[in-house]
Amino acid sequence: MLPERAAALNEPLSSERLVYEPLTGAHAEELFAPLQHEAIYTWISASPPPSVETLRARWTALERRLSPDGTEAWLNWVARRVSDGVCVGRLDVTVDAHDVATIARNYAVDPSN
């Protein structure tokens, strides 16, 4: 996967209710507290981030948009409500060398509100 292709795939997206902006380390401050909610981790093998600094470092590393070996595009967005601009969660997509995508989402609050 070429870095340019991964970056192009990670463009902003929008719908009537939500805007998806590419995730950056700068989003850590805004999403740290909502990501502490235990219900998010009921069905996924992850834990709440231990600190804003740890979350910022993790998300800054993801700004590369590529797996360490360069074979997968790691596309990550923050979901923001159009109505009030509140950040409500994340959307993560992994695209492999065969253009097969795996999609995961987690919301810190109900995005339908």
Backbone as numpy.savetxt, mean C-alpha at the origin, in Angstrom:
# Nx Ny Nz CAx CAy CAz Cx Cy Cz
11.65 -7.75 -14.50 10.79 -6.57 -14.50 11.69 -5.34 -14.50
11.47 -4.48 -15.45 12.25 -3.24 -15.52 11.73 -2.23 -14.51
12.63 -1.49 -13.87 12.19 -0.48 -12.90 11.20 0.52 -13.49
11.41 0.89 -14.75 10.51 1.86 -15.39 9.09 1.29 -15.54
9.00 0.00 -15.84 7.69 -0.63 -15.98 6.99 -0.70 -14.63
7.74 -1.08 -13.59 7.15 -1.15 -12.25 6.64 0.22 -11.82
7.42 1.26 -12.08 6.99 2.62 -11.72 5.75 3.02 -12.51
5.70 2.68 -13.79 4.54 3.02 -14.62 3.28 2.30 -14.15
3.44 1.07 -13.69 2.30 0.31 -13.18 1.77 0.89 -11.88
2.60 1.62 -11.15 2.23 2.15 -9.83 1.74 3.60 -9.90
1.07 3.94 -10.99 0.51 5.28 -11.15 -0.71 5.45 -10.24
-1.08 6.68 -9.92 -2.31 6.91 -9.14 -3.53 6.35 -9.87
-4.50 5.89 -9.09 -5.77 5.36 -9.61 -6.90 6.09 -8.89
-8.08 6.09 -9.49 -9.20 6.72 -8.79 -10.52 6.08 -9.20
-11.47 6.21 -8.31 -12.85 5.81 -8.57 -13.73 6.95 -8.07
-15.02 6.74 -8.09 -15.94 7.78 -7.61 -15.72 8.07 -6.13
-15.41 7.04 -5.34 -15.28 7.20 -3.89 -13.85 7.28 -3.38
-12.89 6.66 -4.11 -11.53 6.56 -3.59 -10.49 7.02 -4.59
-9.41 7.57 -4.06 -8.22 7.88 -4.84 -7.12 6.99 -4.26
-6.40 6.30 -5.14 -5.28 5.47 -4.72 -4.00 6.18 -5.16
-3.20 6.59 -4.17 -1.95 7.26 -4.48 -0.80 6.32 -4.13
0.29 6.33 -4.91 1.41 5.44 -4.61 1.91 5.64 -3.18
2.08 4.54 -2.48 2.56 4.54 -1.10 4.00 5.02 -1.03
4.29 5.88 -0.06 5.65 6.32 0.21 5.90 6.28 1.72
7.13 6.44 2.09 7.47 6.49 3.51 6.76 7.62 4.23
6.43 8.67 3.52 5.75 9.82 4.12 4.36 9.48 4.63
3.75 8.41 4.17 2.42 8.01 4.63 2.44 7.35 6.02
3.60 7.01 6.53 3.70 6.29 7.80 3.05 7.05 8.95
3.31 8.32 9.04 2.76 9.14 10.14 1.24 9.10 10.13
0.66 9.25 8.97 -0.80 9.31 8.82 -1.47 7.96 9.10
-0.83 6.86 8.75 -1.46 5.55 8.86 -1.02 4.71 10.06
-0.03 5.16 10.81 0.46 4.35 11.93 -0.65 4.02 12.93
-1.35 5.02 13.44 -2.39 4.78 14.45 -3.51 3.88 13.92
-4.06 4.14 12.73 -5.11 3.23 12.24 -4.61 1.79 12.04
-3.34 1.62 11.70 -2.81 0.27 11.47 -2.56 -0.50 12.77
-2.83 0.11 13.90 -2.72 -0.59 15.18 -3.98 -1.39 15.50
-5.04 -1.20 14.73 -6.32 -1.88 14.99 -6.18 -3.38 14.76
-6.43 -4.18 15.78 -6.22 -5.63 15.75 -7.05 -6.35 14.68
-8.22 -5.85 14.35 -9.09 -6.53 13.38 -8.42 -6.65 12.01
-7.52 -5.74 11.67 -6.83 -5.79 10.39 -6.04 -7.08 10.25
-5.53 -7.59 11.36 -4.59 -8.71 11.34 -5.25 -10.07 11.60
-6.57 -10.11 11.59 -7.30 -11.35 11.83 -6.98 -12.41 10.80
-6.90 -12.04 9.52 -6.75 -13.02 8.44 -5.42 -12.93 7.70
-4.50 -12.14 8.18 -3.20 -12.03 7.52 -2.09 -12.35 8.50
-0.99 -12.83 7.99 0.14 -13.20 8.85 1.10 -12.02 9.00
0.60 -10.99 9.65 1.40 -9.80 9.92 1.01 -9.28 11.30
1.77 -8.35 11.79 1.50 -7.73 13.08 1.48 -6.22 12.89
0.86 -5.51 13.82 0.89 -4.06 13.73 2.34 -3.55 13.75
2.63 -2.48 13.02 3.98 -1.95 13.03 4.35 -1.47 14.44
5.59 -1.72 14.88 5.98 -1.36 16.24 6.20 0.14 16.45
6.49 0.88 15.40 6.74 2.32 15.55 6.55 3.01 14.20
6.35 4.31 14.24 6.24 5.10 13.02 7.54 4.99 12.23
8.67 5.01 12.93 9.97 4.95 12.27 10.15 3.64 11.50
9.75 2.53 12.10 9.85 1.22 11.45 8.96 1.17 10.22
7.75 1.69 10.35 6.81 1.72 9.23 7.35 2.60 8.10
7.88 3.77 8.46 8.44 4.67 7.46 9.59 4.01 6.71
10.47 3.33 7.42 11.61 2.65 6.78 11.12 1.54 5.84
10.13 0.76 6.29 9.59 -0.32 5.46 8.98 0.24 4.18
8.17 1.28 4.32 7.50 1.85 3.16 8.45 2.62 2.25
9.47 3.23 2.81 10.48 3.89 1.98 11.19 2.87 1.11
11.49 1.71 1.66 12.13 0.63 0.89 11.22 0.17 -0.25
9.92 0.19 -0.04 8.98 -0.24 -1.08 8.86 0.76 -2.22
9.35 1.98 -2.03 9.29 2.98 -3.09 10.08 2.56 -4.32
10.96 1.59 -4.19 11.70 1.05 -5.33 10.75 0.35 -6.31
9.63 -0.18 -5.79 8.58 -0.84 -6.56 8.99 -2.18 -7.14
10.16 -2.69 -6.76 10.63 -3.99 -7.25 11.03 -4.87 -6.08
10.85 -6.19 -6.26 11.36 -7.14 -5.28 12.89 -7.04 -5.27
13.54 -7.49 -4.20 15.01 -7.40 -4.15 15.72 -8.05 -5.33
15.15 -9.15 -5.87 15.79 -9.81 -7.01 15.34 -9.23 -8.36
14.42 -8.27 -8.33 13.99 -7.60 -9.55 13.02 -8.36 -10.42
12.51 -9.50 -9.94 11.62 -10.31 -10.77 10.14 -9.96 -10.61
9.79 -9.24 -9.55 8.40 -8.89 -9.30 8.27 -7.38 -9.13
7.15 -6.86 -9.61 6.80 -5.47 -9.31 5.99 -5.49 -8.02
6.39 -4.67 -7.06 5.66 -4.52 -5.81 4.96 -3.17 -5.87
3.67 -3.20 -6.12 2.88 -1.99 -6.31 2.04 -1.76 -5.06
2.16 -0.59 -4.51 1.50 -0.29 -3.25 0.85 1.08 -3.33
-0.42 1.14 -2.94 -1.15 2.40 -2.94 -1.77 2.65 -1.57
-2.01 3.92 -1.28 -2.79 4.34 -0.13 -4.17 4.70 -0.66
-5.21 4.21 0.00 -6.59 4.52 -0.39 -7.07 5.72 0.42
-7.53 6.74 -0.30 -7.98 7.98 0.34 -9.40 8.28 -0.15
-10.30 8.57 0.79 -11.68 8.92 0.42 -11.70 10.25 -0.32
-12.43 10.29 -1.42 -12.58 11.53 -2.19 -13.36 12.56 -1.37
-14.37 12.11 -0.63 -15.28 13.02 0.08 -14.59 13.91 1.11
-13.59 13.37 1.82 -12.96 14.17 2.88 -11.43 14.06 2.92
-10.85 13.28 2.01 -9.39 13.16 1.97 -8.78 12.26 3.02
-9.61 11.60 3.82 -9.10 10.72 4.87 -8.49 9.47 4.26
-7.33 9.11 4.75 -6.63 7.91 4.33 -7.28 6.72 5.04
-7.81 5.76 4.27 -8.59 4.68 4.87 -7.93 3.31 4.78
-6.83 3.17 4.05 -6.19 1.86 3.98 -5.18 1.78 2.86
-4.88 0.54 2.48 -3.86 0.28 1.46 -4.33 -0.77 0.48
-3.72 -0.73 -0.69 -3.91 -1.75 -1.72 -2.52 -2.16 -2.17
-2.22 -3.44 -2.11 -0.92 -3.98 -2.51 -1.12 -4.97 -3.64
-0.31 -4.85 -4.69 -0.38 -5.77 -5.82 1.05 -6.23 -6.13
1.23 -7.53 -6.27 2.50 -8.09 -6.71 2.28 -8.64 -8.12
3.12 -8.22 -9.05 3.03 -8.69 -10.43 4.31 -9.46 -10.72
4.16 -10.75 -11.11 5.35 -11.58 -11.34 5.82 -11.47 -12.79
6.86 -12.22 -13.12 7.47 -12.17 -14.45 6.53 -12.62 -15.56
5.45 -13.33 -15.19 4.47 -13.80 -16.17 3.24 -12.89 -16.22
3.34 -11.73 -15.60 2.26 -10.75 -15.51 1.04 -11.28 -14.76
1.28 -12.18 -13.80 0.22 -12.65 -12.92 0.23 -11.76 -11.68
-0.93 -11.22 -11.34 -1.04 -10.29 -10.22 -1.69 -10.96 -9.02
-1.16 -10.66 -7.85 -1.75 -11.05 -6.57 -2.14 -9.76 -5.87
-3.40 -9.66 -5.46 -3.92 -8.42 -4.88 -4.27 -8.64 -3.42
-3.88 -7.67 -2.59 -4.23 -7.68 -1.17 -4.66 -6.27 -0.79
-5.62 -6.19 0.08 -6.03 -4.87 0.55 -6.29 -4.96 2.04
-6.06 -3.86 2.72 -6.48 -3.76 4.11 -6.91 -2.33 4.37
-8.00 -2.22 5.09 -8.55 -0.91 5.38 -8.51 -0.67 6.87
-8.05 0.51 7.22 -7.99 0.91 8.62 -9.36 1.37 9.11
-10.17 1.88 8.22 -11.56 2.27 8.52 -12.41 1.82 7.35
-13.70 1.82 7.54 -14.62 1.39 6.48 -14.61 2.41 5.34
-14.12 2.03 4.14 -14.01 2.97 3.05 -15.36 3.39 2.45
-16.43 2.72 2.83 -17.74 3.08 2.28 -18.33 4.30 2.98
-17.76 4.69 4.10 -18.26 5.86 4.84 -17.70 7.14 4.29
